[in-house]
Amino acid sequence: MEQIAKGPLRVAVFTTSYPRHAADPAGRFVFNTVEHLRNENVDVEVVAPGTFRDFGLTGSRSGGVVAALKRRPWLALPFLISMIAACRAAGRRADLVHANWLAGAVIALFSGRPFVVTLHGSGTAGRFSDLALAERRPRLVRFLLGRCRAVICCSEQLAEAMRRCGLKNVYAIPYGVDIPPRHVSEPETPIVLYAGRLSPEKNIDVIAAATEGLPRIIAGDGPLRHLVPDALGFVSPEELSELYDRAAIVVLVSRMEGLPNVVLEAMARGKTVIATPVGGIPTLIEDGRTGFLVPVGDAGALRAAIGRALADPDLRRRVGEAARARVSEYCSWDRVTERTLQVYAEAA
């Protein structure tokens, strides 16, 4: 692409969620994208907590910025000023600003540079999430994103919601995922794995009820940890990789999602995933072929799907192989990075 051929494109990536150390699960989807862009000779400067003062409102234990600000609304203005100042400073050194989340568009407006925004569709923001606002306040969404050179959405469902708001420059680009070179066989006792925040939008009560008495591993932390007292807490990416190898089934039954990394990673390892048909999940999981879909909030349906998969190793193998093929085709890093660079070239 022309800009990159002349020299490295300089991009300032703004995010309120980014890992602060090797074991930190926060913002891994942003981190992974940054690393692959750097591998393609893009000069990326990350503007994340630590670059600006976050007043303890971000991080994996905050429950999300929206929830943290509800508890301490008096910090909203200094938080906003700190983010704008850091983004403007990075913008002076960049050709393009890449902001994350709908609120990131507000910060990027002050950067003085052309900017793109990625929307993740996550459920932690509740009624202020990308999808919820698109449905309730389409004019507000169009106003916030109207000056973006491009809007990148992690799923086609989210992209369609943005187009219905009247936005034209919308691109559906999924997260990338590493495809392990070989499949590790299951241990003798098949295990059910959940990995993620232990918070209401993840329907942890459903998971707790449906997996009661089954061999399970719960990796994560959050306000509903008391429902799964055997939870390990948050684990590092390396530890999570080992847990995937031990698992026969991976479950994620959220009421709202964008395109969950845990689903991509489990499918890439040939695991049977049982999930709810929300966000971008149905793009990847075809019920009964590349995984299983269950209704939101239905512990009985989840228990039945788990029981069916646990009882049939051949079924798990067929579904796992199809899942691996699906994400290899749709979410390979080569494909995702190439499409992101195309958007950058047009925007810059």
C-alpha beads as a LAMMPS data file, in Angstrom:
LAMMPS data file: protein, C-alpha beads

348 atoms
347 bonds

1 atom types
1 bond types

-500.0 500.0 xlo xhi
-500.0 500.0 ylo yhi
-500.0 500.0 zlo zhi

Masses

1 110.0

Atoms # bond

1 1 1 0.000 0.000 0.000
2 1 1 1.255 3.426 -0.963
3 1 1 1.642 4.980 2.488
4 1 1 3.443 1.962 3.904
5 1 1 5.695 1.651 0.855
6 1 1 6.981 5.223 1.436
7 1 1 7.846 4.462 5.032
8 1 1 6.154 3.141 8.153
9 1 1 2.663 4.446 8.711
10 1 1 2.500 6.034 12.160
11 1 1 -0.635 5.101 14.106
12 1 1 -1.635 6.163 17.610
13 1 1 -3.905 3.483 19.106
14 1 1 -6.144 4.828 21.860
15 1 1 -7.715 2.367 24.298
16 1 1 -8.967 2.301 27.886
17 1 1 -8.241 -1.437 28.141
18 1 1 -4.742 -2.830 27.633
19 1 1 -2.632 -5.392 29.511
20 1 1 -0.300 -3.822 32.076
21 1 1 1.744 -6.989 32.556
22 1 1 2.134 -10.419 30.966
23 1 1 -0.650 -12.041 33.019
24 1 1 -3.169 -9.186 32.695
25 1 1 -6.231 -10.260 30.617
26 1 1 -7.428 -6.683 30.003
27 1 1 -7.607 -5.598 26.384
28 1 1 -5.859 -8.632 24.922
29 1 1 -7.764 -8.198 21.636
30 1 1 -6.275 -4.694 21.272
31 1 1 -2.797 -5.881 22.285
32 1 1 -2.821 -8.735 19.766
33 1 1 -3.887 -6.401 16.955
34 1 1 -1.106 -3.942 17.836
35 1 1 1.544 -6.676 17.815
36 1 1 0.505 -7.949 14.383
37 1 1 0.400 -4.416 12.950
38 1 1 3.927 -3.837 14.214
39 1 1 4.986 -7.028 12.474
40 1 1 3.749 -5.424 9.242
41 1 1 6.035 -2.386 9.656
42 1 1 3.367 -0.093 11.128
43 1 1 4.798 2.306 13.724
44 1 1 2.232 1.973 16.531
45 1 1 2.177 4.134 19.664
46 1 1 -0.304 2.875 22.260
47 1 1 -2.219 5.447 24.316
48 1 1 -3.534 3.398 27.237
49 1 1 -3.892 3.616 31.030
50 1 1 -0.453 4.520 32.295
51 1 1 0.021 6.901 29.366
52 1 1 -2.897 8.855 30.798
53 1 1 -4.124 8.897 34.387
54 1 1 -7.075 6.529 34.761
55 1 1 -7.912 7.165 38.451
56 1 1 -8.485 3.432 38.956
57 1 1 -11.419 3.408 36.506
58 1 1 -9.946 0.860 34.082
59 1 1 -8.450 -2.617 34.295
60 1 1 -9.785 -6.146 34.500
61 1 1 -11.094 -5.665 38.049
62 1 1 -12.952 -2.380 37.467
63 1 1 -16.001 -4.000 35.840
64 1 1 -15.659 -1.654 32.876
65 1 1 -15.264 2.106 32.639
66 1 1 -19.024 2.776 32.588
67 1 1 -19.622 0.782 35.779
68 1 1 -16.609 2.388 37.478
69 1 1 -17.793 5.903 36.576
70 1 1 -21.254 5.169 37.954
71 1 1 -19.599 4.495 41.302
72 1 1 -17.361 7.587 41.122
73 1 1 -18.933 10.087 38.692
74 1 1 -16.889 13.013 40.045
75 1 1 -13.850 11.531 38.270
76 1 1 -15.424 11.770 34.809
77 1 1 -14.064 15.248 33.941
78 1 1 -10.436 14.762 35.075
79 1 1 -10.447 11.327 33.424
80 1 1 -11.680 12.851 30.170
81 1 1 -9.112 15.676 30.264
82 1 1 -6.275 13.232 30.941
83 1 1 -7.271 11.024 27.989
84 1 1 -7.674 13.943 25.582
85 1 1 -4.273 15.400 26.523
86 1 1 -2.512 12.048 25.987
87 1 1 -4.289 11.396 22.692
88 1 1 -3.465 14.884 21.370
89 1 1 0.194 14.436 22.274
90 1 1 0.363 11.084 20.472
91 1 1 -1.611 12.499 17.552
92 1 1 1.124 15.063 16.891
93 1 1 3.485 12.141 16.221
94 1 1 1.028 10.102 14.129
95 1 1 -0.487 10.004 10.656
96 1 1 -3.658 8.351 11.926
97 1 1 -5.413 7.743 15.243
98 1 1 -7.148 4.400 15.850
99 1 1 -9.568 4.684 18.782
100 1 1 -11.398 1.810 20.464
101 1 1 -15.024 1.828 21.628
102 1 1 -17.700 4.403 20.926
103 1 1 -16.457 6.714 23.687
104 1 1 -13.011 6.575 22.079
105 1 1 -14.442 8.517 19.135
106 1 1 -15.018 11.472 21.471
107 1 1 -11.364 11.416 22.512
108 1 1 -10.130 10.997 18.937
109 1 1 -12.112 14.065 17.832
110 1 1 -9.628 16.178 19.799
111 1 1 -6.513 14.490 18.375
112 1 1 -6.142 16.780 15.378
113 1 1 -5.590 13.792 13.082
114 1 1 -7.704 11.614 10.793
115 1 1 -9.094 8.776 12.876
116 1 1 -10.807 5.416 12.699
117 1 1 -12.777 3.725 15.470
118 1 1 -13.157 0.045 16.312
119 1 1 -16.386 -1.002 18.024
120 1 1 -16.237 -4.176 20.108
121 1 1 -19.888 -4.658 21.075
122 1 1 -19.046 -5.896 24.573
123 1 1 -21.758 -6.105 27.207
124 1 1 -19.983 -4.495 30.165
125 1 1 -21.356 -1.047 29.265
126 1 1 -24.970 -2.286 29.496
127 1 1 -27.416 0.259 28.055
128 1 1 -24.446 2.377 26.920
129 1 1 -22.984 -0.406 24.766
130 1 1 -22.522 0.102 21.033
131 1 1 -25.514 -2.048 20.080
132 1 1 -27.837 -0.676 22.766
133 1 1 -27.106 2.927 21.812
134 1 1 -27.478 2.154 18.111
135 1 1 -30.969 0.826 18.783
136 1 1 -32.069 3.580 21.211
137 1 1 -30.095 6.630 20.014
138 1 1 -29.123 6.201 16.342
139 1 1 -28.735 9.963 15.843
140 1 1 -26.307 10.178 18.765
141 1 1 -24.252 7.302 17.354
142 1 1 -24.236 8.949 13.917
143 1 1 -23.128 12.245 15.493
144 1 1 -20.302 10.602 17.488
145 1 1 -18.989 8.588 14.541
146 1 1 -19.835 10.972 11.707
147 1 1 -16.293 12.384 11.487
148 1 1 -14.532 9.007 11.504
149 1 1 -12.707 8.073 8.333
150 1 1 -13.818 4.488 9.015
151 1 1 -15.741 2.460 11.576
152 1 1 -14.429 -1.072 12.133
153 1 1 -16.850 -3.535 13.767
154 1 1 -15.857 -6.910 15.190
155 1 1 -18.939 -8.602 13.715
156 1 1 -21.292 -8.204 10.771
157 1 1 -24.226 -7.852 13.192
158 1 1 -22.593 -4.806 14.786
159 1 1 -21.671 -3.402 11.361
160 1 1 -25.291 -3.673 10.199
161 1 1 -26.452 -1.848 13.344
162 1 1 -24.053 1.014 12.534
163 1 1 -25.245 1.150 8.924
164 1 1 -28.832 1.413 10.167
165 1 1 -27.715 4.512 12.080
166 1 1 -26.871 6.091 8.719
167 1 1 -23.113 5.482 8.682
168 1 1 -21.582 4.525 5.329
169 1 1 -17.890 3.875 5.961
170 1 1 -18.405 0.720 8.052
171 1 1 -16.236 -2.412 7.834
172 1 1 -16.788 -5.770 9.550
173 1 1 -13.375 -7.146 10.528
174 1 1 -13.254 -9.949 13.112
175 1 1 -10.525 -10.384 15.690
176 1 1 -7.596 -12.472 14.605
177 1 1 -6.623 -15.710 16.290
178 1 1 -3.480 -17.831 16.315
179 1 1 -4.068 -21.329 14.959
180 1 1 -1.932 -23.823 16.926
181 1 1 0.112 -26.120 14.679
182 1 1 -1.336 -29.284 16.161
183 1 1 -4.283 -30.442 18.231
184 1 1 -3.509 -31.742 21.722
185 1 1 -5.666 -34.751 22.662
186 1 1 -8.046 -34.543 25.583
187 1 1 -7.246 -35.994 28.993
188 1 1 -9.086 -39.148 30.046
189 1 1 -11.695 -37.240 32.059
190 1 1 -13.433 -34.674 29.820
191 1 1 -13.580 -31.258 31.485
192 1 1 -15.915 -28.295 30.955
193 1 1 -14.102 -24.925 30.873
194 1 1 -15.379 -21.382 31.349
195 1 1 -12.899 -18.505 31.043
196 1 1 -13.898 -14.875 31.493
197 1 1 -15.274 -12.291 33.880
198 1 1 -17.586 -13.548 36.605
199 1 1 -20.149 -10.812 36.047
200 1 1 -23.913 -10.654 35.411
201 1 1 -23.767 -10.137 31.625
202 1 1 -21.899 -13.453 31.348
203 1 1 -24.820 -15.341 32.992
204 1 1 -22.546 -16.947 35.579
205 1 1 -25.604 -18.206 37.486
206 1 1 -26.569 -20.255 34.408
207 1 1 -23.064 -21.706 34.113
208 1 1 -22.959 -22.513 37.833
209 1 1 -26.290 -24.377 37.677
210 1 1 -25.614 -26.207 34.410
211 1 1 -22.147 -27.463 35.404
212 1 1 -22.940 -28.385 39.011
213 1 1 -21.485 -31.817 39.777
214 1 1 -19.556 -31.986 36.497
215 1 1 -15.771 -31.890 36.157
216 1 1 -15.260 -28.208 35.429
217 1 1 -12.664 -25.439 35.488
218 1 1 -13.702 -21.827 36.029
219 1 1 -10.976 -19.301 35.162
220 1 1 -11.848 -15.713 35.967
221 1 1 -12.874 -13.252 38.628
222 1 1 -15.570 -10.685 39.242
223 1 1 -18.562 -9.745 41.391
224 1 1 -20.272 -13.157 41.032
225 1 1 -17.321 -15.266 42.149
226 1 1 -19.352 -16.478 45.137
227 1 1 -21.515 -18.474 42.695
228 1 1 -18.476 -20.510 41.612
229 1 1 -16.231 -20.728 44.696
230 1 1 -13.896 -23.130 42.882
231 1 1 -12.890 -20.380 40.412
232 1 1 -9.160 -20.000 39.816
233 1 1 -9.228 -16.236 39.372
234 1 1 -7.733 -14.599 36.297
235 1 1 -4.974 -16.603 34.641
236 1 1 -2.174 -15.629 32.255
237 1 1 -2.465 -16.325 28.503
238 1 1 0.020 -19.188 28.916
239 1 1 -2.023 -20.736 31.728
240 1 1 -5.225 -20.315 29.728
241 1 1 -3.624 -22.108 26.786
242 1 1 -2.896 -25.065 29.072
243 1 1 -6.506 -25.038 30.294
244 1 1 -7.771 -25.185 26.709
245 1 1 -5.622 -28.291 26.208
246 1 1 -7.231 -29.926 29.254
247 1 1 -10.794 -29.051 28.234
248 1 1 -13.223 -31.116 26.183
249 1 1 -15.909 -28.414 26.103
250 1 1 -15.744 -24.621 26.438
251 1 1 -18.885 -22.722 27.453
252 1 1 -19.815 -19.047 27.106
253 1 1 -23.490 -18.182 27.501
254 1 1 -23.494 -14.385 27.773
255 1 1 -26.561 -12.252 27.204
256 1 1 -24.488 -9.806 25.100
257 1 1 -21.125 -10.153 23.337
258 1 1 -19.112 -8.745 20.474
259 1 1 -16.874 -11.512 19.179
260 1 1 -15.412 -13.229 22.257
261 1 1 -11.756 -14.187 22.072
262 1 1 -12.391 -17.248 24.232
263 1 1 -14.669 -18.639 21.505
264 1 1 -12.096 -17.971 18.778
265 1 1 -9.240 -19.472 20.791
266 1 1 -11.186 -22.579 21.784
267 1 1 -12.355 -23.208 18.217
268 1 1 -8.806 -22.705 16.915
269 1 1 -7.732 -25.523 19.227
270 1 1 -10.449 -27.834 17.934
271 1 1 -12.603 -27.660 21.063
272 1 1 -16.363 -28.065 21.214
273 1 1 -17.836 -24.663 22.114
274 1 1 -21.338 -24.204 23.550
275 1 1 -22.481 -20.587 23.405
276 1 1 -25.475 -18.300 23.028
277 1 1 -26.462 -16.839 19.622
278 1 1 -25.475 -13.243 20.448
279 1 1 -23.144 -10.742 18.786
280 1 1 -20.822 -12.247 16.209
281 1 1 -21.000 -15.786 17.631
282 1 1 -23.519 -17.142 15.059
283 1 1 -21.128 -16.031 12.306
284 1 1 -18.718 -18.686 13.532
285 1 1 -20.874 -21.292 15.254
286 1 1 -23.369 -23.208 13.147
287 1 1 -25.408 -25.192 15.635
288 1 1 -24.495 -28.862 15.534
289 1 1 -21.698 -28.419 13.006
290 1 1 -19.041 -26.001 14.290
291 1 1 -20.368 -25.851 17.859
292 1 1 -23.642 -25.686 19.748
293 1 1 -25.976 -22.742 20.405
294 1 1 -28.338 -22.580 23.382
295 1 1 -30.955 -19.952 24.338
296 1 1 -29.847 -17.089 26.569
297 1 1 -30.538 -17.784 30.244
298 1 1 -31.560 -21.436 29.792
299 1 1 -29.550 -23.564 32.254
300 1 1 -31.490 -26.704 31.287
301 1 1 -30.625 -26.349 27.599
302 1 1 -26.979 -25.735 28.482
303 1 1 -26.882 -28.799 30.745
304 1 1 -28.436 -30.927 27.993
305 1 1 -25.952 -29.690 25.377
306 1 1 -23.032 -30.359 27.725
307 1 1 -24.353 -33.846 28.467
308 1 1 -24.746 -34.658 24.784
309 1 1 -21.196 -33.539 23.988
310 1 1 -19.626 -35.245 27.009
311 1 1 -21.266 -38.546 26.073
312 1 1 -19.990 -38.611 22.485
313 1 1 -16.212 -38.230 21.860
314 1 1 -16.709 -38.729 18.109
315 1 1 -19.189 -35.848 18.022
316 1 1 -16.704 -33.630 19.864
317 1 1 -13.979 -34.545 17.406
318 1 1 -16.130 -33.792 14.334
319 1 1 -17.383 -30.505 15.740
320 1 1 -13.901 -29.499 16.888
321 1 1 -12.365 -30.151 13.466
322 1 1 -15.093 -28.133 11.737
323 1 1 -14.669 -25.324 14.274
324 1 1 -10.935 -25.171 13.685
325 1 1 -11.445 -25.020 9.919
326 1 1 -14.014 -22.225 10.295
327 1 1 -11.851 -19.866 12.345
328 1 1 -8.794 -20.679 10.215
329 1 1 -10.724 -19.414 7.191
330 1 1 -12.474 -16.438 8.785
331 1 1 -10.127 -15.165 11.512
332 1 1 -6.560 -15.842 10.397
333 1 1 -4.190 -13.047 11.363
334 1 1 -3.008 -12.655 7.766
335 1 1 -6.541 -11.939 6.609
336 1 1 -7.478 -9.691 9.545
337 1 1 -4.270 -7.643 9.399
338 1 1 -4.484 -7.198 5.630
339 1 1 -8.044 -5.874 5.884
340 1 1 -7.082 -3.502 8.714
341 1 1 -4.180 -2.120 6.679
342 1 1 -6.533 -1.559 3.737
343 1 1 -8.798 0.527 5.983
344 1 1 -5.774 2.475 7.266
345 1 1 -4.598 3.209 3.719
346 1 1 -7.999 4.613 2.751
347 1 1 -8.353 6.578 5.980
348 1 1 -4.864 8.085 6.088

Bonds

1 1 1 2
2 1 2 3
3 1 3 4
4 1 4 5
5 1 5 6
6 1 6 7
7 1 7 8
8 1 8 9
9 1 9 10
10 1 10 11
11 1 11 12
12 1 12 13
13 1 13 14
14 1 14 15
15 1 15 16
16 1 16 17
17 1 17 18
18 1 18 19
19 1 19 20
20 1 20 21
21 1 21 22
22 1 22 23
23 1 23 24
24 1 24 25
25 1 25 26
26 1 26 27
27 1 27 28
28 1 28 29
29 1 29 30
30 1 30 31
31 1 31 32
32 1 32 33
33 1 33 34
34 1 34 35
35 1 35 36
36 1 36 37
37 1 37 38
38 1 38 39
39 1 39 40
40 1 40 41
41 1 41 42
42 1 42 43
43 1 43 44
44 1 44 45
45 1 45 46
46 1 46 47
47 1 47 48
48 1 48 49
49 1 49 50
50 1 50 51
51 1 51 52
52 1 52 53
53 1 53 54
54 1 54 55
55 1 55 56
56 1 56 57
57 1 57 58
58 1 58 59
59 1 59 60
60 1 60 61
61 1 61 62
62 1 62 63
63 1 63 64
64 1 64 65
65 1 65 66
66 1 66 67
67 1 67 68
68 1 68 69
69 1 69 70
70 1 70 71
71 1 71 72
72 1 72 73
73 1 73 74
74 1 74 75
75 1 75 76
76 1 76 77
77 1 77 78
78 1 78 79
79 1 79 80
80 1 80 81
81 1 81 82
82 1 82 83
83 1 83 84
84 1 84 85
85 1 85 86
86 1 86 87
87 1 87 88
88 1 88 89
89 1 89 90
90 1 90 91
91 1 91 92
92 1 92 93
93 1 93 94
94 1 94 95
95 1 95 96
96 1 96 97
97 1 97 98
98 1 98 99
99 1 99 100
100 1 100 101
101 1 101 102
102 1 102 103
103 1 103 104
104 1 104 105
105 1 105 106
106 1 106 107
107 1 107 108
108 1 108 109
109 1 109 110
110 1 110 111
111 1 111 112
112 1 112 113
113 1 113 114
114 1 114 115
115 1 115 116
116 1 116 117
117 1 117 118
118 1 118 119
119 1 119 120
120 1 120 121
121 1 121 122
122 1 122 123
123 1 123 124
124 1 124 125
125 1 125 126
126 1 126 127
127 1 127 128
128 1 128 129
129 1 129 130
130 1 130 131
131 1 131 132
132 1 132 133
133 1 133 134
134 1 134 135
135 1 135 136
136 1 136 137
137 1 137 138
138 1 138 139
139 1 139 140
140 1 140 141
141 1 141 142
142 1 142 143
143 1 143 144
144 1 144 145
145 1 145 146
146 1 146 147
147 1 147 148
148 1 148 149
149 1 149 150
150 1 150 151
151 1 151 152
152 1 152 153
153 1 153 154
154 1 154 155
155 1 155 156
156 1 156 157
157 1 157 158
158 1 158 159
159 1 159 160
160 1 160 161
161 1 161 162
162 1 162 163
163 1 163 164
164 1 164 165
165 1 165 166
166 1 166 167
167 1 167 168
168 1 168 169
169 1 169 170
170 1 170 171
171 1 171 172
172 1 172 173
173 1 173 174
174 1 174 175
175 1 175 176
176 1 176 177
177 1 177 178
178 1 178 179
179 1 179 180
180 1 180 181
181 1 181 182
182 1 182 183
183 1 183 184
184 1 184 185
185 1 185 186
186 1 186 187
187 1 187 188
188 1 188 189
189 1 189 190
190 1 190 191
191 1 191 192
192 1 192 193
193 1 193 194
194 1 194 195
195 1 195 196
196 1 196 197
197 1 197 198
198 1 198 199
199 1 199 200
200 1 200 201
201 1 201 202
202 1 202 203
203 1 203 204
204 1 204 205
205 1 205 206
206 1 206 207
207 1 207 208
208 1 208 209
209 1 209 210
210 1 210 211
211 1 211 212
212 1 212 213
213 1 213 214
214 1 214 215
215 1 215 216
216 1 216 217
217 1 217 218
218 1 218 219
219 1 219 220
220 1 220 221
221 1 221 222
222 1 222 223
223 1 223 224
224 1 224 225
225 1 225 226
226 1 226 227
227 1 227 228
228 1 228 229
229 1 229 230
230 1 230 231
231 1 231 232
232 1 232 233
233 1 233 234
234 1 234 235
235 1 235 236
236 1 236 237
237 1 237 238
238 1 238 239
239 1 239 240
240 1 240 241
241 1 241 242
242 1 242 243
243 1 243 244
244 1 244 245
245 1 245 246
246 1 246 247
247 1 247 248
248 1 248 249
249 1 249 250
250 1 250 251
251 1 251 252
252 1 252 253
253 1 253 254
254 1 254 255
255 1 255 256
256 1 256 257
257 1 257 258
258 1 258 259
259 1 259 260
260 1 260 261
261 1 261 262
262 1 262 263
263 1 263 264
264 1 264 265
265 1 265 266
266 1 266 267
267 1 267 268
268 1 268 269
269 1 269 270
270 1 270 271
271 1 271 272
272 1 272 273
273 1 273 274
274 1 274 275
275 1 275 276
276 1 276 277
277 1 277 278
278 1 278 279
279 1 279 280
280 1 280 281
281 1 281 282
282 1 282 283
283 1 283 284
284 1 284 285
285 1 285 286
286 1 286 287
287 1 287 288
288 1 288 289
289 1 289 290
290 1 290 291
291 1 291 292
292 1 292 293
293 1 293 294
294 1 294 295
295 1 295 296
296 1 296 297
297 1 297 298
298 1 298 299
299 1 299 300
300 1 300 301
301 1 301 302
302 1 302 303
303 1 303 304
304 1 304 305
305 1 305 306
306 1 306 307
307 1 307 308
308 1 308 309
309 1 309 310
310 1 310 311
311 1 311 312
312 1 312 313
313 1 313 314
314 1 314 315
315 1 315 316
316 1 316 317
317 1 317 318
318 1 318 319
319 1 319 320
320 1 320 321
321 1 321 322
322 1 322 323
323 1 323 324
324 1 324 325
325 1 325 326
326 1 326 327
327 1 327 328
328 1 328 329
329 1 329 330
330 1 330 331
331 1 331 332
332 1 332 333
333 1 333 334
334 1 334 335
335 1 335 336
336 1 336 337
337 1 337 338
338 1 338 339
339 1 339 340
340 1 340 341
341 1 341 342
342 1 342 343
343 1 343 344
344 1 344 345
345 1 345 346
346 1 346 347
347 1 347 348
